[in-house]
């Protein structure tokens, strides 16, 4: 089954953000703190989209192996 049929774009993005936030440290600027997903999404949206697409491809490959 196509992973994009199983999950909505919002769900895939949320899953990706959770993975990024679980594997990375928060970024601190003064007294402010930002999650890794927030930093990547806002500072380099192209890199964010590429990484998200790679994550979705990984999920699809895992789905296909099952």
mmCIF file as Biopython writes it, N, C-alpha, C and O atoms, coordinates in Angstrom:
data_model
#
loop_
_atom_site.group_PDB
_atom_site.id
_atom_site.type_symbol
_atom_site.label_atom_id
_atom_site.label_alt_id
_atom_site.label_comp_id
_atom_site.label_asym_id
_atom_site.label_entity_id
_atom_site.label_seq_id
_atom_site.pdbx_PDB_ins_code
_atom_site.Cartn_x
_atom_site.Cartn_y
_atom_site.Cartn_z
_atom_site.occupancy
_atom_site.B_iso_or_equiv
_atom_site.auth_seq_id
_atom_site.auth_asym_id
_atom_site.pdbx_PDB_model_num
ATOM 1   N N  . UNK A ? 1  ? 0.847  -1.183 0.000  1.0 0.0 1  A 1 
ATOM 2   C CA . UNK A ? 1  ? 0.000  0.000  0.000  1.0 0.0 1  A 1 
ATOM 3   C C  . UNK A ? 1  ? 0.896  1.251  0.000  1.0 0.0 1  A 1 
ATOM 4   O O  . UNK A ? 1  ? 1.924  1.300  0.675  1.0 0.0 1  A 1 
ATOM 5   N N  . UNK A ? 2  ? 0.484  2.233  -0.758 1.0 0.0 2  A 1 
ATOM 6   C CA . UNK A ? 2  ? 1.223  3.494  -0.809 1.0 0.0 2  A 1 
ATOM 7   C C  . UNK A ? 2  ? 1.106  4.212  0.529  1.0 0.0 2  A 1 
ATOM 8   O O  . UNK A ? 2  ? 0.005  4.413  1.042  1.0 0.0 2  A 1 
ATOM 9   N N  . UNK A ? 3  ? 2.234  4.592  1.082  1.0 0.0 3  A 1 
ATOM 10  C CA . UNK A ? 3  ? 2.268  5.236  2.398  1.0 0.0 3  A 1 
ATOM 11  C C  . UNK A ? 3  ? 1.508  6.561  2.387  1.0 0.0 3  A 1 
ATOM 12  O O  . UNK A ? 3  ? 0.970  6.978  3.412  1.0 0.0 3  A 1 
ATOM 13  N N  . UNK A ? 4  ? 1.464  7.220  1.236  1.0 0.0 4  A 1 
ATOM 14  C CA . UNK A ? 4  ? 0.745  8.499  1.138  1.0 0.0 4  A 1 
ATOM 15  C C  . UNK A ? 4  ? -0.770 8.302  1.089  1.0 0.0 4  A 1 
ATOM 16  O O  . UNK A ? 4  ? -1.530 9.254  1.268  1.0 0.0 4  A 1 
ATOM 17  N N  . UNK A ? 5  ? -1.200 7.081  0.851  1.0 0.0 5  A 1 
ATOM 18  C CA . UNK A ? 5  ? -2.628 6.767  0.933  1.0 0.0 5  A 1 
ATOM 19  C C  . UNK A ? 5  ? -2.997 6.391  2.363  1.0 0.0 5  A 1 
ATOM 20  O O  . UNK A ? 5  ? -4.127 6.597  2.805  1.0 0.0 5  A 1 
ATOM 21  N N  . UNK A ? 6  ? -2.026 5.836  3.071  1.0 0.0 6  A 1 
ATOM 22  C CA . UNK A ? 6  ? -2.250 5.388  4.443  1.0 0.0 6  A 1 
ATOM 23  C C  . UNK A ? 6  ? -2.260 6.572  5.425  1.0 0.0 6  A 1 
ATOM 24  O O  . UNK A ? 6  ? -3.017 6.574  6.397  1.0 0.0 6  A 1 
ATOM 25  N N  . UNK A ? 7  ? -1.407 7.580  5.157  1.0 0.0 7  A 1 
ATOM 26  C CA . UNK A ? 7  ? -1.296 8.748  6.032  1.0 0.0 7  A 1 
ATOM 27  C C  . UNK A ? 7  ? -1.468 10.020 5.221  1.0 0.0 7  A 1 
ATOM 28  O O  . UNK A ? 7  ? -1.075 10.079 4.056  1.0 0.0 7  A 1 
ATOM 29  N N  . UNK A ? 8  ? -2.052 11.035 5.837  1.0 0.0 8  A 1 
ATOM 30  C CA . UNK A ? 8  ? -2.177 12.340 5.176  1.0 0.0 8  A 1 
ATOM 31  C C  . UNK A ? 8  ? -0.822 13.049 5.206  1.0 0.0 8  A 1 
ATOM 32  O O  . UNK A ? 8  ? 0.073  12.656 5.953  1.0 0.0 8  A 1 
ATOM 33  N N  . UNK A ? 9  ? -0.681 14.076 4.404  1.0 0.0 9  A 1 
ATOM 34  C CA . UNK A ? 9  ? 0.558  14.857 4.398  1.0 0.0 9  A 1 
ATOM 35  C C  . UNK A ? 9  ? 0.833  15.439 5.788  1.0 0.0 9  A 1 
ATOM 36  O O  . UNK A ? 9  ? 1.976  15.456 6.244  1.0 0.0 9  A 1 
ATOM 37  N N  . UNK A ? 10 ? -0.215 15.910 6.452  1.0 0.0 10 A 1 
ATOM 38  C CA . UNK A ? 10 ? -0.047 16.462 7.801  1.0 0.0 10 A 1 
ATOM 39  C C  . UNK A ? 10 ? 0.445  15.402 8.776  1.0 0.0 10 A 1 
ATOM 40  O O  . UNK A ? 10 ? 1.300  15.678 9.618  1.0 0.0 10 A 1 
ATOM 41  N N  . UNK A ? 11 ? -0.089 14.195 8.665  1.0 0.0 11 A 1 
ATOM 42  C CA . UNK A ? 11 ? 0.344  13.103 9.546  1.0 0.0 11 A 1 
ATOM 43  C C  . UNK A ? 11 ? 1.795  12.726 9.286  1.0 0.0 11 A 1 
ATOM 44  O O  . UNK A ? 11 ? 2.554  12.488 10.225 1.0 0.0 11 A 1 
ATOM 45  N N  . UNK A ? 12 ? 2.186  12.669 8.013  1.0 0.0 12 A 1 
ATOM 46  C CA . UNK A ? 12 ? 3.566  12.348 7.673  1.0 0.0 12 A 1 
ATOM 47  C C  . UNK A ? 12 ? 4.512  13.430 8.190  1.0 0.0 12 A 1 
ATOM 48  O O  . UNK A ? 12 ? 5.587  13.127 8.709  1.0 0.0 12 A 1 
ATOM 49  N N  . UNK A ? 13 ? 4.111  14.677 8.048  1.0 0.0 13 A 1 
ATOM 50  C CA . UNK A ? 13 ? 4.932  15.781 8.539  1.0 0.0 13 A 1 
ATOM 51  C C  . UNK A ? 13 ? 5.063  15.715 10.069 1.0 0.0 13 A 1 
ATOM 52  O O  . UNK A ? 13 ? 6.142  15.946 10.615 1.0 0.0 13 A 1 
ATOM 53  N N  . UNK A ? 14 ? 3.969  15.401 10.745 1.0 0.0 14 A 1 
ATOM 54  C CA . UNK A ? 14 ? 3.998  15.291 12.202 1.0 0.0 14 A 1 
ATOM 55  C C  . UNK A ? 14 ? 4.910  14.133 12.645 1.0 0.0 14 A 1 
ATOM 56  O O  . UNK A ? 14 ? 5.663  14.268 13.609 1.0 0.0 14 A 1 
ATOM 57  N N  . UNK A ? 15 ? 4.838  13.017 11.945 1.0 0.0 15 A 1 
ATOM 58  C CA . UNK A ? 15 ? 5.696  11.874 12.255 1.0 0.0 15 A 1 
ATOM 59  C C  . UNK A ? 15 ? 7.167  12.233 12.042 1.0 0.0 15 A 1 
ATOM 60  O O  . UNK A ? 15 ? 8.024  11.877 12.851 1.0 0.0 15 A 1 
ATOM 61  N N  . UNK A ? 16 ? 7.447  12.933 10.960 1.0 0.0 16 A 1 
ATOM 62  C CA . UNK A ? 16 ? 8.813  13.362 10.652 1.0 0.0 16 A 1 
ATOM 63  C C  . UNK A ? 16 ? 9.322  14.331 11.716 1.0 0.0 16 A 1 
ATOM 64  O O  . UNK A ? 16 ? 10.449 14.199 12.192 1.0 0.0 16 A 1 
ATOM 65  N N  . UNK A ? 17 ? 8.497  15.298 12.084 1.0 0.0 17 A 1 
ATOM 66  C CA . UNK A ? 17 ? 8.881  16.266 13.112 1.0 0.0 17 A 1 
ATOM 67  C C  . UNK A ? 17 ? 9.184  15.569 14.436 1.0 0.0 17 A 1 
ATOM 68  O O  . UNK A ? 17 ? 10.155 15.907 15.113 1.0 0.0 17 A 1 
ATOM 69  N N  . UNK A ? 18 ? 8.356  14.600 14.800 1.0 0.0 18 A 1 
ATOM 70  C CA . UNK A ? 18 ? 8.578  13.855 16.044 1.0 0.0 18 A 1 
ATOM 71  C C  . UNK A ? 18 ? 9.907  13.112 16.004 1.0 0.0 18 A 1 
ATOM 72  O O  . UNK A ? 18 ? 10.645 13.092 16.989 1.0 0.0 18 A 1 
ATOM 73  N N  . UNK A ? 19 ? 10.209 12.498 14.853 1.0 0.0 19 A 1 
ATOM 74  C CA . UNK A ? 19 ? 11.472 11.779 14.703 1.0 0.0 19 A 1 
ATOM 75  C C  . UNK A ? 19 ? 12.648 12.737 14.842 1.0 0.0 19 A 1 
ATOM 76  O O  . UNK A ? 19 ? 13.608 12.436 15.552 1.0 0.0 19 A 1 
ATOM 77  N N  . UNK A ? 20 ? 12.587 13.882 14.178 1.0 0.0 20 A 1 
ATOM 78  C CA . UNK A ? 20 ? 13.660 14.872 14.273 1.0 0.0 20 A 1 
ATOM 79  C C  . UNK A ? 20 ? 13.841 15.351 15.709 1.0 0.0 20 A 1 
ATOM 80  O O  . UNK A ? 20 ? 14.964 15.462 16.200 1.0 0.0 20 A 1 
ATOM 81  N N  . UNK A ? 21 ? 12.741 15.630 16.367 1.0 0.0 21 A 1 
ATOM 82  C CA . UNK A ? 21 ? 12.793 16.179 17.725 1.0 0.0 21 A 1 
ATOM 83  C C  . UNK A ? 21 ? 13.300 15.145 18.737 1.0 0.0 21 A 1 
ATOM 84  O O  . UNK A ? 21 ? 13.921 15.507 19.737 1.0 0.0 21 A 1 
ATOM 85  N N  . UNK A ? 22 ? 13.038 13.870 18.480 1.0 0.0 22 A 1 
ATOM 86  C CA . UNK A ? 22 ? 13.501 12.814 19.378 1.0 0.0 22 A 1 
ATOM 87  C C  . UNK A ? 22 ? 14.991 12.537 19.208 1.0 0.0 22 A 1 
ATOM 88  O O  . UNK A ? 22 ? 15.654 12.103 20.150 1.0 0.0 22 A 1 
ATOM 89  N N  . UNK A ? 23 ? 15.520 12.786 18.014 1.0 0.0 23 A 1 
ATOM 90  C CA . UNK A ? 23 ? 16.918 12.443 17.744 1.0 0.0 23 A 1 
ATOM 91  C C  . UNK A ? 23 ? 17.869 13.620 17.865 1.0 0.0 23 A 1 
ATOM 92  O O  . UNK A ? 23 ? 19.084 13.425 17.865 1.0 0.0 23 A 1 
ATOM 93  N N  . UNK A ? 24 ? 17.352 14.833 17.967 1.0 0.0 24 A 1 
ATOM 94  C CA . UNK A ? 24 ? 18.210 16.012 18.039 1.0 0.0 24 A 1 
ATOM 95  C C  . UNK A ? 24 ? 17.994 16.810 19.310 1.0 0.0 24 A 1 
ATOM 96  O O  . UNK A ? 24 ? 16.980 16.669 19.994 1.0 0.0 24 A 1 
ATOM 97  N N  . UNK A ? 25 ? 18.958 17.639 19.604 1.0 0.0 25 A 1 
ATOM 98  C CA . UNK A ? 25 ? 18.886 18.521 20.766 1.0 0.0 25 A 1 
ATOM 99  C C  . UNK A ? 25 ? 18.190 19.828 20.382 1.0 0.0 25 A 1 
ATOM 100 O O  . UNK A ? 25 ? 18.307 20.278 19.242 1.0 0.0 25 A 1 
ATOM 101 N N  . UNK A ? 26 ? 17.476 20.434 21.312 1.0 0.0 26 A 1 
ATOM 102 C CA . UNK A ? 26 ? 16.865 21.736 21.028 1.0 0.0 26 A 1 
ATOM 103 C C  . UNK A ? 26 ? 17.949 22.792 20.775 1.0 0.0 26 A 1 
ATOM 104 O O  . UNK A ? 26 ? 19.047 22.719 21.327 1.0 0.0 26 A 1 
ATOM 105 N N  . UNK A ? 27 ? 17.622 23.756 19.947 1.0 0.0 27 A 1 
ATOM 106 C CA . UNK A ? 27 ? 18.515 24.885 19.694 1.0 0.0 27 A 1 
ATOM 107 C C  . UNK A ? 27 ? 18.153 25.995 20.670 1.0 0.0 27 A 1 
ATOM 108 O O  . UNK A ? 27 ? 16.979 26.308 20.865 1.0 0.0 27 A 1 
ATOM 109 N N  . UNK A ? 28 ? 19.164 26.579 21.273 1.0 0.0 28 A 1 
ATOM 110 C CA . UNK A ? 28 ? 18.928 27.643 22.238 1.0 0.0 28 A 1 
ATOM 111 C C  . UNK A ? 28 ? 19.510 28.957 21.704 1.0 0.0 28 A 1 
ATOM 112 O O  . UNK A ? 28 ? 20.636 29.007 21.210 1.0 0.0 28 A 1 
ATOM 113 N N  . UNK A ? 29 ? 18.718 29.995 21.819 1.0 0.0 29 A 1 
ATOM 114 C CA . UNK A ? 29 ? 19.148 31.345 21.468 1.0 0.0 29 A 1 
ATOM 115 C C  . UNK A ? 29 ? 18.753 32.219 22.639 1.0 0.0 29 A 1 
ATOM 116 O O  . UNK A ? 29 ? 17.582 32.554 22.814 1.0 0.0 29 A 1 
ATOM 117 N N  . UNK A ? 30 ? 19.741 32.584 23.438 1.0 0.0 30 A 1 
ATOM 118 C CA . UNK A ? 30 ? 19.431 33.319 24.656 1.0 0.0 30 A 1 
ATOM 119 C C  . UNK A ? 30 ? 18.556 32.464 25.551 1.0 0.0 30 A 1 
ATOM 120 O O  . UNK A ? 30 ? 18.898 31.324 25.864 1.0 0.0 30 A 1 
ATOM 121 N N  . UNK A ? 31 ? 17.443 33.012 25.956 1.0 0.0 31 A 1 
ATOM 122 C CA . UNK A ? 31 ? 16.532 32.264 26.823 1.0 0.0 31 A 1 
ATOM 123 C C  . UNK A ? 31 ? 15.476 31.490 26.025 1.0 0.0 31 A 1 
ATOM 124 O O  . UNK A ? 31 ? 14.609 30.841 26.611 1.0 0.0 31 A 1 
ATOM 125 N N  . UNK A ? 32 ? 15.546 31.557 24.711 1.0 0.0 32 A 1 
ATOM 126 C CA . UNK A ? 32 ? 14.578 30.876 23.858 1.0 0.0 32 A 1 
ATOM 127 C C  . UNK A ? 32 ? 15.075 29.487 23.481 1.0 0.0 32 A 1 
ATOM 128 O O  . UNK A ? 32 ? 16.280 29.255 23.382 1.0 0.0 32 A 1 
ATOM 129 N N  . UNK A ? 33 ? 14.158 28.582 23.275 1.0 0.0 33 A 1 
ATOM 130 C CA . UNK A ? 33 ? 14.489 27.215 22.880 1.0 0.0 33 A 1 
ATOM 131 C C  . UNK A ? 33 ? 13.599 26.806 21.710 1.0 0.0 33 A 1 
ATOM 132 O O  . UNK A ? 33 ? 12.392 27.047 21.719 1.0 0.0 33 A 1 
ATOM 133 N N  . UNK A ? 34 ? 14.214 26.182 20.697 1.0 0.0 34 A 1 
ATOM 134 C CA . UNK A ? 34 ? 13.488 25.763 19.503 1.0 0.0 34 A 1 
ATOM 135 C C  . UNK A ? 34 ? 13.783 24.301 19.217 1.0 0.0 34 A 1 
ATOM 136 O O  . UNK A ? 34 ? 14.916 23.848 19.381 1.0 0.0 34 A 1 
ATOM 137 N N  . UNK A ? 35 ? 12.766 23.562 18.789 1.0 0.0 35 A 1 
ATOM 138 C CA . UNK A ? 35 ? 12.947 22.157 18.456 1.0 0.0 35 A 1 
ATOM 139 C C  . UNK A ? 35 ? 13.713 22.034 17.138 1.0 0.0 35 A 1 
ATOM 140 O O  . UNK A ? 35 ? 13.671 22.946 16.312 1.0 0.0 35 A 1 
ATOM 141 N N  . UNK A ? 36 ? 14.419 20.906 16.934 1.0 0.0 36 A 1 
ATOM 142 C CA . UNK A ? 36 ? 15.142 20.714 15.676 1.0 0.0 36 A 1 
ATOM 143 C C  . UNK A ? 36 ? 14.231 20.820 14.443 1.0 0.0 36 A 1 
ATOM 144 O O  . UNK A ? 36 ? 14.624 21.391 13.426 1.0 0.0 36 A 1 
ATOM 145 N N  . UNK A ? 37 ? 13.026 20.272 14.537 1.0 0.0 37 A 1 
ATOM 146 C CA . UNK A ? 37 ? 12.121 20.334 13.384 1.0 0.0 37 A 1 
ATOM 147 C C  . UNK A ? 37 ? 11.705 21.770 13.077 1.0 0.0 37 A 1 
ATOM 148 O O  . UNK A ? 37 ? 11.579 22.155 11.915 1.0 0.0 37 A 1 
ATOM 149 N N  . UNK A ? 38 ? 11.497 22.548 14.119 1.0 0.0 38 A 1 
ATOM 150 C CA . UNK A ? 38 ? 11.113 23.948 13.944 1.0 0.0 38 A 1 
ATOM 151 C C  . UNK A ? 38 ? 12.245 24.744 13.289 1.0 0.0 38 A 1 
ATOM 152 O O  . UNK A ? 38 ? 12.007 25.567 12.405 1.0 0.0 38 A 1 
ATOM 153 N N  . UNK A ? 39 ? 13.463 24.491 13.729 1.0 0.0 39 A 1 
ATOM 154 C CA . UNK A ? 39 ? 14.614 25.199 13.166 1.0 0.0 39 A 1 
ATOM 155 C C  . UNK A ? 39 ? 14.779 24.844 11.694 1.0 0.0 39 A 1 
ATOM 156 O O  . UNK A ? 39 ? 14.906 25.731 10.850 1.0 0.0 39 A 1 
ATOM 157 N N  . UNK A ? 40 ? 14.777 23.550 11.383 1.0 0.0 40 A 1 
ATOM 158 C CA . UNK A ? 40 ? 14.963 23.131 9.993  1.0 0.0 40 A 1 
ATOM 159 C C  . UNK A ? 40 ? 13.837 23.643 9.113  1.0 0.0 40 A 1 
ATOM 160 O O  . UNK A ? 40 ? 14.093 24.152 8.021  1.0 0.0 40 A 1 
ATOM 161 N N  . UNK A ? 41 ? 12.607 23.520 9.562  1.0 0.0 41 A 1 
ATOM 162 C CA . UNK A ? 41 ? 11.453 23.947 8.770  1.0 0.0 41 A 1 
ATOM 163 C C  . UNK A ? 41 ? 11.500 25.449 8.476  1.0 0.0 41 A 1 
ATOM 164 O O  . UNK A ? 41 ? 11.197 25.874 7.361  1.0 0.0 41 A 1 
ATOM 165 N N  . UNK A ? 42 ? 11.875 26.244 9.467  1.0 0.0 42 A 1 
ATOM 166 C CA . UNK A ? 42 ? 11.860 27.698 9.293  1.0 0.0 42 A 1 
ATOM 167 C C  . UNK A ? 42 ? 13.135 28.276 8.688  1.0 0.0 42 A 1 
ATOM 168 O O  . UNK A ? 42 ? 13.085 29.290 7.993  1.0 0.0 42 A 1 
ATOM 169 N N  . UNK A ? 43 ? 14.274 27.643 8.946  1.0 0.0 43 A 1 
ATOM 170 C CA . UNK A ? 43 ? 15.538 28.193 8.452  1.0 0.0 43 A 1 
ATOM 171 C C  . UNK A ? 43 ? 15.913 27.689 7.065  1.0 0.0 43 A 1 
ATOM 172 O O  . UNK A ? 43 ? 16.564 28.401 6.301  1.0 0.0 43 A 1 
ATOM 173 N N  . UNK A ? 44 ? 15.514 26.490 6.741  1.0 0.0 44 A 1 
ATOM 174 C CA . UNK A ? 44 ? 15.832 25.929 5.428  1.0 0.0 44 A 1 
ATOM 175 C C  . UNK A ? 44 ? 14.686 25.034 4.959  1.0 0.0 44 A 1 
ATOM 176 O O  . UNK A ? 44 ? 14.776 23.808 5.031  1.0 0.0 44 A 1 
ATOM 177 N N  . UNK A ? 45 ? 13.622 25.649 4.484  1.0 0.0 45 A 1 
ATOM 178 C CA . UNK A ? 45 ? 12.445 24.869 4.087  1.0 0.0 45 A 1 
ATOM 179 C C  . UNK A ? 45 ? 12.715 23.888 2.945  1.0 0.0 45 A 1 
ATOM 180 O O  . UNK A ? 45 ? 12.028 22.872 2.836  1.0 0.0 45 A 1 
ATOM 181 N N  . UNK A ? 46 ? 13.694 24.173 2.100  1.0 0.0 46 A 1 
ATOM 182 C CA . UNK A ? 46 ? 14.019 23.251 1.014  1.0 0.0 46 A 1 
ATOM 183 C C  . UNK A ? 46 ? 14.660 21.985 1.590  1.0 0.0 46 A 1 
ATOM 184 O O  . UNK A ? 46 ? 14.282 20.874 1.217  1.0 0.0 46 A 1 
ATOM 185 N N  . UNK A ? 47 ? 15.624 22.151 2.493  1.0 0.0 47 A 1 
ATOM 186 C CA . UNK A ? 47 ? 16.259 20.994 3.139  1.0 0.0 47 A 1 
ATOM 187 C C  . UNK A ? 47 ? 15.225 20.208 3.937  1.0 0.0 47 A 1 
ATOM 188 O O  . UNK A ? 47 ? 15.265 18.978 3.968  1.0 0.0 47 A 1 
ATOM 189 N N  . UNK A ? 48 ? 14.303 20.913 4.581  1.0 0.0 48 A 1 
ATOM 190 C CA . UNK A ? 48 ? 13.237 20.251 5.339  1.0 0.0 48 A 1 
ATOM 191 C C  . UNK A ? 48 ? 12.402 19.376 4.413  1.0 0.0 48 A 1 
ATOM 192 O O  . UNK A ? 48 ? 12.127 18.221 4.738  1.0 0.0 48 A 1 
ATOM 193 N N  . UNK A ? 49 ? 11.999 19.903 3.279  1.0 0.0 49 A 1 
ATOM 194 C CA . UNK A ? 49 ? 11.151 19.159 2.333  1.0 0.0 49 A 1 
ATOM 195 C C  . UNK A ? 49 ? 11.900 17.950 1.773  1.0 0.0 49 A 1 
ATOM 196 O O  . UNK A ? 49 ? 11.318 16.876 1.625  1.0 0.0 49 A 1 
ATOM 197 N N  . UNK A ? 50 ? 13.191 18.120 1.460  1.0 0.0 50 A 1 
ATOM 198 C CA . UNK A ? 50 ? 13.999 17.010 0.947  1.0 0.0 50 A 1 
ATOM 199 C C  . UNK A ? 50 ? 14.105 15.916 2.000  1.0 0.0 50 A 1 
ATOM 200 O O  . UNK A ? 50 ? 13.912 14.738 1.697  1.0 0.0 50 A 1 
ATOM 201 N N  . UNK A ? 51 ? 14.411 16.302 3.238  1.0 0.0 51 A 1 
ATOM 202 C CA . UNK A ? 51 ? 14.530 15.321 4.326  1.0 0.0 51 A 1 
ATOM 203 C C  . UNK A ? 51 ? 13.187 14.640 4.587  1.0 0.0 51 A 1 
ATOM 204 O O  . UNK A ? 51 ? 13.148 13.437 4.847  1.0 0.0 51 A 1 
ATOM 205 N N  . UNK A ? 52 ? 12.102 15.382 4.523  1.0 0.0 52 A 1 
ATOM 206 C CA . UNK A ? 52 ? 10.768 14.801 4.700  1.0 0.0 52 A 1 
ATOM 207 C C  . UNK A ? 52 ? 10.489 13.777 3.606  1.0 0.0 52 A 1 
ATOM 208 O O  . UNK A ? 52 ? 9.989  12.689 3.892  1.0 0.0 52 A 1 
ATOM 209 N N  . UNK A ? 53 ? 10.802 14.105 2.374  1.0 0.0 53 A 1 
ATOM 210 C CA . UNK A ? 53 ? 10.591 13.166 1.266  1.0 0.0 53 A 1 
ATOM 211 C C  . UNK A ? 53 ? 11.430 11.899 1.455  1.0 0.0 53 A 1 
ATOM 212 O O  . UNK A ? 53 ? 10.957 10.798 1.173  1.0 0.0 53 A 1 
ATOM 213 N N  . UNK A ? 54 ? 12.669 12.048 1.930  1.0 0.0 54 A 1 
ATOM 214 C CA . UNK A ? 54 ? 13.520 10.888 2.185  1.0 0.0 54 A 1 
ATOM 215 C C  . UNK A ? 54 ? 12.940 10.039 3.315  1.0 0.0 54 A 1 
ATOM 216 O O  . UNK A ? 54 ? 13.000 8.811  3.263  1.0 0.0 54 A 1 
ATOM 217 N N  . UNK A ? 55 ? 12.387 10.679 4.319  1.0 0.0 55 A 1 
ATOM 218 C CA . UNK A ? 55 ? 11.753 9.971  5.432  1.0 0.0 55 A 1 
ATOM 219 C C  . UNK A ? 55 ? 10.534 9.184  4.931  1.0 0.0 55 A 1 
ATOM 220 O O  . UNK A ? 55 ? 10.342 8.027  5.304  1.0 0.0 55 A 1 
ATOM 221 N N  . UNK A ? 56 ? 9.730  9.806  4.100  1.0 0.0 56 A 1 
ATOM 222 C CA . UNK A ? 56 ? 8.546  9.136  3.541  1.0 0.0 56 A 1 
ATOM 223 C C  . UNK A ? 56 ? 8.984  7.957  2.671  1.0 0.0 56 A 1 
ATOM 224 O O  . UNK A ? 56 ? 8.354  6.901  2.699  1.0 0.0 56 A 1 
ATOM 225 N N  . UNK A ? 57 ? 10.060 8.131  1.898  1.0 0.0 57 A 1 
ATOM 226 C CA . UNK A ? 57 ? 10.586 7.025  1.098  1.0 0.0 57 A 1 
ATOM 227 C C  . UNK A ? 57 ? 11.018 5.861  1.998  1.0 0.0 57 A 1 
ATOM 228 O O  . UNK A ? 57 ? 10.765 4.698  1.687  1.0 0.0 57 A 1 
ATOM 229 N N  . UNK A ? 58 ? 11.671 6.191  3.113  1.0 0.0 58 A 1 
ATOM 230 C CA . UNK A ? 58 ? 12.086 5.172  4.074  1.0 0.0 58 A 1 
ATOM 231 C C  . UNK A ? 58 ? 10.871 4.429  4.628  1.0 0.0 58 A 1 
ATOM 232 O O  . UNK A ? 58 ? 10.876 3.201  4.716  1.0 0.0 58 A 1 
ATOM 233 N N  . UNK A ? 59 ? 9.837  5.175  4.998  1.0 0.0 59 A 1 
ATOM 234 C CA . UNK A ? 59 ? 8.614  4.550  5.500  1.0 0.0 59 A 1 
ATOM 235 C C  . UNK A ? 59 ? 7.995  3.642  4.445  1.0 0.0 59 A 1 
ATOM 236 O O  . UNK A ? 59 ? 7.512  2.554  4.761  1.0 0.0 59 A 1 
ATOM 237 N N  . UNK A ? 60 ? 8.009  4.088  3.197  1.0 0.0 60 A 1 
ATOM 238 C CA . UNK A ? 60 ? 7.444  3.296  2.113  1.0 0.0 60 A 1 
ATOM 239 C C  . UNK A ? 60 ? 8.232  2.002  1.925  1.0 0.0 60 A 1 
ATOM 240 O O  . UNK A ? 60 ? 7.645  0.936  1.740  1.0 0.0 60 A 1 
ATOM 241 N N  . UNK A ? 61 ? 9.550  2.093  1.972  1.0 0.0 61 A 1 
ATOM 242 C CA . UNK A ? 61 ? 10.375 0.889  1.828  1.0 0.0 61 A 1 
ATOM 243 C C  . UNK A ? 61 ? 10.095 -0.077 2.979  1.0 0.0 61 A 1 
ATOM 244 O O  . UNK A ? 61 ? 10.005 -1.286 2.769  1.0 0.0 61 A 1 
ATOM 245 N N  . UNK A ? 62 ? 9.960  0.450  4.178  1.0 0.0 62 A 1 
ATOM 246 C CA . UNK A ? 62 ? 9.653  -0.406 5.333  1.0 0.0 62 A 1 
ATOM 247 C C  . UNK A ? 62 ? 8.294  -1.066 5.177  1.0 0.0 62 A 1 
ATOM 248 O O  . UNK A ? 62 ? 8.121  -2.236 5.519  1.0 0.0 62 A 1 
ATOM 249 N N  . UNK A ? 63 ? 7.341  -0.321 4.666  1.0 0.0 63 A 1 
ATOM 250 C CA . UNK A ? 63 ? 5.984  -0.842 4.432  1.0 0.0 63 A 1 
ATOM 251 C C  . UNK A ? 63 ? 6.020  -1.954 3.377  1.0 0.0 63 A 1 
ATOM 252 O O  . UNK A ? 63 ? 5.344  -2.974 3.516  1.0 0.0 63 A 1 
ATOM 253 N N  . UNK A ? 64 ? 6.816  -1.747 2.325  1.0 0.0 64 A 1 
ATOM 254 C CA . UNK A ? 64 ? 6.897  -2.712 1.236  1.0 0.0 64 A 1 
ATOM 255 C C  . UNK A ? 64 ? 7.551  -4.018 1.697  1.0 0.0 64 A 1 
ATOM 256 O O  . UNK A ? 64 ? 7.240  -5.086 1.169  1.0 0.0 64 A 1 
ATOM 257 N N  . UNK A ? 65 ? 8.458  -3.937 2.683  1.0 0.0 65 A 1 
ATOM 258 C CA . UNK A ? 65 ? 9.147  -5.135 3.173  1.0 0.0 65 A 1 
ATOM 259 C C  . UNK A ? 65 ? 8.237  -5.997 4.030  1.0 0.0 65 A 1 
ATOM 260 O O  . UNK A ? 65 ? 8.484  -7.195 4.171  1.0 0.0 65 A 1 
ATOM 261 N N  . UNK A ? 66 ? 7.193  -5.419 4.607  1.0 0.0 66 A 1 
ATOM 262 C CA . UNK A ? 66 ? 6.293  -6.173 5.490  1.0 0.0 66 A 1 
ATOM 263 C C  . UNK A ? 66 ? 5.325  -7.034 4.747  1.0 0.0 66 A 1 
ATOM 264 O O  . UNK A ? 66 ? 4.511  -7.722 5.363  1.0 0.0 66 A 1 
#
